[in-house]
Amino acid sequence: MTTSLLTPRHGAALGLLAIIPALVYAIGRPSLAGYVAAVNIVIIFGSLYIAMQPVEGDLHGSDDDSHEST
């Protein structure tokens, strides 16, 4: 797999694999730390996934003459 096939959103989704060791730790320990870590992983994944979505109306770099420079 080349890096051109891996979009930032897919890269963030790969980070979701970190939930596996967190859940294994949560199942093996009596404390809530593993479950808190798993919830944190889901929150971070969701934030990155939303942050890396395409922006509608992005005019950066367009050849539009409506923005004049002074």
Number of C-alpha atoms within 10 A of each C-alpha: 5 5 8 6 8 11 11 15 16 12 13 19 15 11 14 16 12 15 18 11 13 20 18 13 18 18 13 10 12 9 11 11 14 20 18 13 18 21 15 14 18 15 13 14 20 14 12 17 16 11 12 13 10 9 8 6 6 8 9 7 6 7 8 9 7 6 7 6 5 3
